[in-house]
Amino acid sequence: MADGWSPLVVTLYRGGIGLFFIIAWLVLRPCNSGLRHWRLWLWSMIAGIGVAGNFTFYFLSIAEGSIAVAVTLMYCASVFVYLVSFVLKLERPTARKWLAIVMVLMGVVLLTRIYEAEASGVTLIGVGAGLLAGLSYAVFIFGFKYAAPHGSPQAILSIAFAVLVVILTSLGDVEQTVDVLSSPSWLLFVVLGVLGGGLSFILYIIGLNSTTPTLASVVAMVEPVTAALFGVVVLNESLTSLQFIGMGLILITVTALSTKSKVRWG
């Protein structure tokens, strides 16, 4: 994006290359795919809308702020899952859960420094995009959850990523999308697609099937921390002590919420 590539184009290549890997996974493991079930297609397409929004808003949030802020705001997806679960009566609202949600919101305020927008370096668009990335991820979680009983993870992800590619192809800049193929940046797009769109999702699903939801929730807490450190060390981004406190509030509270939630993958 620093070279002028739009978030939509970056997202399209991340999802498109990821789709190639996931289809390969489906071809190698075709058993019990569930591709004949219409419910699998319906919920997988909803998951695809969610992952398309998640990828796009995440990169937009990075462009308008920083990696640390973007990834931590996206991690608020668990809060959106809780709120939707309250509405659908999948979770029973309690004082402890509402307190946890309030603590996350306090963490968001400290992390984004919206009380001093000029000094924070994070725009309102960046904050909004980060929260929308989290909301979109919650849509993906619910889509995946309700599709899972009808087929295999590789079938669900194949449909979801195909929907992502269709949506972003229709919204993106066609000329810029084609220009990537002959630009010096093409290798970065490949690396992003392989690690951020293909292998990461495959390994994550395999990991979820091989461990407990509680352990998976705790391990997932590592992602915002490593992303923040990457931004600070490699990209020379900076965080104040209050921002670190805000990040800690979000990560600890969300992890605690995730370990208690009844809403599980698969």
C-alpha positions in Angstrom: 0.0 0.0 0.0 3.0 2.3 0.6 3.7 1.9 -3.1 0.2 3.1 -4.1 -1.7 -0.1 -4.4 -5.3 0.2 -3.1 -6.5 -1.9 -0.2 -9.1 -3.5 -2.5 -6.4 -4.8 -4.9 -4.2 -6.0 -2.0 -7.2 -7.8 -0.6 -8.1 -9.3 -4.0 -4.7 -10.9 -4.4 -4.6 -12.1 -0.8 -8.0 -13.8 -1.3 -7.4 -15.0 -4.9 -4.1 -16.7 -4.1 -5.6 -18.1 -0.9 -8.5 -19.6 -2.9 -6.0 -21.5 -5.1 -4.5 -23.2 -2.0 -7.9 -23.9 -0.5 -9.2 -25.5 -3.7 -6.1 -27.6 -3.8 -6.9 -28.7 -0.2 -10.5 -29.6 -1.3 -9.2 -31.6 -4.3 -6.8 -33.6 -2.0 -9.5 -34.1 0.6 -12.8 -34.3 -1.3 -14.6 -36.6 1.1 -17.8 -35.4 2.9 -17.5 -32.0 1.2 -21.3 -31.3 1.4 -21.3 -29.4 -1.9 -24.7 -30.8 -2.8 -26.3 -29.2 0.3 -27.9 -25.8 -0.4 -27.5 -24.8 3.2 -23.7 -25.2 2.9 -23.7 -22.8 -0.1 -26.0 -20.3 1.7 -23.9 -20.0 4.9 -20.6 -20.3 3.1 -21.6 -17.4 0.8 -22.5 -15.4 4.0 -19.1 -16.3 5.4 -17.5 -15.1 2.1 -19.2 -11.7 2.5 -17.7 -11.6 6.0 -14.2 -12.5 5.0 -14.3 -10.0 2.1 -15.3 -7.2 4.4 -12.8 -8.4 7.0 -9.8 -8.4 4.6 -10.8 -5.1 3.0 -11.6 -3.1 6.1 -8.5 -4.5 7.8 -6.1 -3.1 5.1 -8.0 0.2 5.0 -7.6 0.5 8.8 -3.8 -0.1 8.4 -3.6 2.5 5.6 -5.4 5.0 7.9 -3.6 4.2 11.1 -1.2 1.5 12.1 -0.9 -2.3 12.2 -1.2 -2.4 16.0 -4.4 -0.4 16.0 -5.9 -2.3 13.1 -5.3 -5.8 14.3 -6.4 -5.1 17.8 -9.6 -3.5 16.7 -10.2 -6.5 14.5 -9.7 -8.7 17.5 -12.9 -7.0 19.0 -14.8 -9.5 16.7 -15.5 -11.6 19.8 -17.5 -8.6 21.3 -19.6 -8.5 18.2 -20.1 -12.2 18.4 -21.4 -11.8 21.9 -23.8 -9.0 21.0 -25.2 -11.0 18.1 -25.4 -14.1 20.4 -27.4 -12.0 22.9 -29.9 -11.1 20.2 -30.2 -14.6 18.9 -30.3 -16.0 22.4 -27.3 -18.2 21.9 -25.7 -16.6 24.9 -27.3 -15.4 28.2 -26.3 -11.7 29.0 -24.8 -11.4 32.5 -23.3 -8.5 34.4 -19.9 -10.0 34.0 -20.2 -10.2 30.2 -21.5 -6.6 30.0 -18.6 -5.5 32.2 -16.2 -7.3 29.9 -17.6 -5.5 26.9 -17.3 -2.1 28.6 -13.7 -2.9 29.4 -13.0 -3.7 25.7 -14.6 -0.3 24.8 -12.3 1.4 27.3 -9.4 -0.4 25.7 -10.5 0.8 22.3 -10.6 4.4 23.5 -7.1 4.1 25.0 -5.6 2.3 22.0 -7.0 4.6 19.3 -6.6 7.8 21.4 -9.8 9.1 19.8 -9.9 11.7 22.6 -6.8 13.4 20.9 -7.2 12.4 17.3 -4.6 14.9 16.0 -1.9 13.4 18.1 -2.8 9.7 17.7 -2.0 9.5 14.0 -5.2 7.3 13.6 -8.0 8.8 11.7 -11.7 8.2 12.4 -11.8 6.2 9.1 -9.1 4.0 10.4 -10.9 3.4 13.7 -14.2 2.8 11.9 -12.6 0.4 9.4 -10.9 -1.5 12.2 -14.2 -2.0 14.0 -15.9 -3.0 10.7 -13.1 -5.5 10.1 -14.1 -7.0 13.5 -17.8 -7.0 12.7 -17.1 -8.6 9.3 -15.0 -11.3 11.0 -18.0 -12.0 13.3 -20.2 -12.5 10.2 -17.6 -14.9 8.9 -17.6 -16.8 12.2 -21.3 -17.2 12.2 -21.4 -18.2 8.5 -18.7 -20.8 9.1 -20.4 -22.1 12.2 -23.8 -22.6 10.5 -22.2 -24.1 7.4 -20.0 -26.5 9.2 -22.7 -29.2 10.0 -23.4 -29.5 6.3 -19.9 -30.1 4.8 -16.1 -29.9 5.2 -14.1 -26.8 6.2 -12.2 -26.9 2.8 -15.5 -26.8 0.9 -16.8 -23.9 3.1 -13.7 -21.9 2.6 -13.6 -22.6 -1.1 -17.0 -21.1 -1.5 -16.3 -18.2 0.9 -13.1 -17.2 -0.9 -14.7 -17.5 -4.3 -17.4 -15.1 -3.1 -14.6 -12.8 -1.9 -12.9 -12.8 -5.3 -16.2 -12.1 -7.1 -17.0 -9.2 -4.8 -13.6 -7.6 -4.9 -13.2 -8.1 -8.7 -16.4 -6.1 -9.2 -15.4 -3.3 -6.8 -11.7 -3.0 -7.5 -9.6 -1.1 -10.1 -9.3 -3.6 -13.0 -6.3 -1.7 -14.5 -4.4 -1.6 -11.3 -5.2 -5.3 -10.7 -3.6 -6.2 -14.0 -0.6 -3.9 -13.4 0.3 -6.0 -10.4 1.4 -8.8 -12.6 4.2 -6.8 -14.2 5.2 -4.7 -11.2 8.2 -5.1 -8.9 5.7 -5.7 -6.1 4.3 -8.9 -7.4 6.4 -11.0 -5.1 5.0 -9.2 -2.0 1.5 -10.0 -3.3 2.4 -13.7 -3.7 3.9 -13.9 -0.2 0.8 -12.1 1.3 -1.5 -14.5 -0.6 0.4 -17.7 0.4 1.0 -16.8 4.1 -2.0 -14.5 4.8 -4.7 -16.1 2.6 -3.8 -19.7 1.9 -1.7 -21.5 4.5 -2.8 -19.5 7.4 -6.5 -20.5 7.0 -5.7 -24.1 6.3 -3.4 -24.4 9.3 -5.8 -22.5 11.6 -8.7 -24.9 10.8 -6.4 -27.9 11.3 -5.3 -26.4 14.5 -8.8 -25.9 15.8 -9.6 -29.6 15.1 -6.5 -30.6 17.0 -6.9 -28.5 20.2 -9.5 -27.2 22.6 -11.4 -24.0 22.0 -10.0 -22.5 25.2 -6.4 -23.1 24.1 -7.2 -21.8 20.6 -8.6 -18.6 22.1 -5.4 -18.1 24.2 -3.1 -18.8 21.3 -5.1 -16.4 19.1 -4.1 -13.6 21.6 -0.6 -13.9 20.2 -1.6 -12.4 16.8 -2.2 -8.8 17.8 0.9 -8.8 20.0 3.2 -10.1 17.2 1.6 -7.7 14.7 2.1 -4.8 17.0 5.7 -5.7 17.6 6.2 -6.1 13.8 4.9 -2.6 13.2 7.1 -1.1 15.9 10.3 -3.0 15.0 10.1 -3.3 11.2 7.9 -0.3 10.2 9.0 2.1 12.9 5.5 2.6 14.2 5.1 3.8 17.8 2.7 3.2 20.7 2.4 5.2 23.9 2.1 3.6 27.3 -1.6 4.3 27.4 -2.0 2.6 24.0 -0.2 -0.5 25.4 -2.6 -0.5 28.4 -5.6 -0.2 26.0 -4.2 -3.1 23.9 -3.8 -5.2 27.1 -7.3 -4.5 28.2 -8.7 -5.6 24.9 -6.6 -8.7 24.5 -7.0 -10.0 28.1 -10.8 -9.3 28.2 -11.5 -10.7 24.7 -9.5 -13.9 25.5 -11.4 -14.3 28.7 -14.7 -13.9 26.8 -13.6 -16.4 24.1 -12.8 -19.1 26.7 -16.3 -18.8 28.2 -18.3 -18.4 25.0 -20.7 -21.1 23.8 -20.3 -19.9 20.2 -17.7 -22.3 18.8 -16.3 -22.9 15.4 -17.6 -26.0 13.6 
